[in-house]
């Protein structure tokens, strides 16, 4: 397969890119860190082509991605996380998070969608954080909830074209992003585990690839409770 991955210079995106390359696929690894991109090309010279990309730059994203006309699988993994300080509430922080997590992904879709063909798969990496009103997660969880809704709507609109839309809803994964967290992260898994589950889910065509399984089931069950119960549960967890 020809696979394009954004956010491929760190965390989940990087591991998935390396694992697909190890399997012999052709991977277009997109990201901002030029040193890591060079490292990936050097390590997998026959399977990884690096593409410098900042999804917050609309013109750059369009110019960089519109040239790829033969892509079987797109994995949009670029993302950022910031937490709200309720005593110093900052609207600009929401802009920063949504700029990458939502608008950045949409810029990628705009550039790539005209060249996707029947049989292609479009994958959005979200988060289980969208399922409950977690403390301080208003911006991050909100951005991931937005992506989930957009992806499901795209699934409806792209089905007639034969393009499959999948979402990934990870729990806590050992990445530089979660290393910065200052709270307990139950059932945190390795990037290797995450990559394995994502690749298996994509291969099976799983609509929403959620892991770890028990953690995901728990949050999905809690998300079906009345909203007042969800708030009370999140307050206890906080």
PyMOL commands that set and color helices and strands:
alter all, ss='L'
color gray80, all
select helices_A, chain A and resi 11-22+34-43+58-65+86-88+91-113+128-131+138-159+176-179+191-204+213-222+227-237
alter helices_A, ss='H'
color red, helices_A
select strands_A, chain A and resi 2-6+26-31+48-52+73-76+121-125+164-170+208-211
alter strands_A, ss='S'
color yellow, strands_A
deselect
rebuild
show_as cartoon
